[in-house]
Amino acid sequence: MQDDQKKNEKDGETVEEIKEELDFNKPDYIFLPKGSHNYRQEGYYLVCRSCELVHAVFIGKDKIMVGMENGQPILKTRKEVGMV
């Protein structure tokens, strides 16, 4: 049996193994984020809802988003907001 073929023991047939080479210097898709983001807090993350590719930032359990200013989220500690 050749190296590029494997025998399927269950069916007794020979199948050719498929190999894919990835070139990370020439990706099929390029993500260019917008200048400003529409963030929403979901648990311990700020998730951007305005970009076509969903991305998020971990802010931890001690911070909360209280608003947006100039496209940037305003974060305060839970203690500052009185949630402790």
Backbone hydrogen bonds, N-H to C=O, Kabsch-Sander energy under -0.5 kcal/mol:
donor,donor_aa,acceptor,acceptor_aa,energy
5,Q,2,Q,-1.1
6,K,15,V,-2.6
8,N,6,K,-0.6
8,N,13,E,-3.4
9,E,7,K,-0.9
12,G,8,N,-2.5
13,E,8,N,-0.7
15,V,6,K,-2.8
15,V,13,E,-0.5
17,E,4,D,-2.0
22,L,20,E,-0.5
24,F,22,L,-0.7
26,K,23,D,-1.3
32,L,30,I,-0.6
37,H,71,G,-0.7
39,Y,37,H,-0.9
40,R,47,V,-2.0
42,E,45,Y,-2.9
45,Y,42,E,-1.5
46,L,57,V,-2.7
47,V,40,R,-3.1
47,V,45,Y,-0.6
48,C,55,H,-2.8
49,R,38,N,-2.7
54,V,52,E,-0.6
57,V,46,L,-2.2
59,I,44,Y,-2.9
60,G,44,Y,-1.3
64,I,76,K,-2.6
66,V,64,I,-0.5
66,V,74,I,-2.7
67,G,74,I,-0.9
69,E,72,Q,-2.8
72,Q,69,E,-1.6
74,I,67,G,-3.3
75,L,73,P,-0.7
76,K,64,I,-2.4
78,R,62,D,-2.2
81,V,77,T,-1.4
82,G,78,R,-0.9
83,M,78,R,-3.1
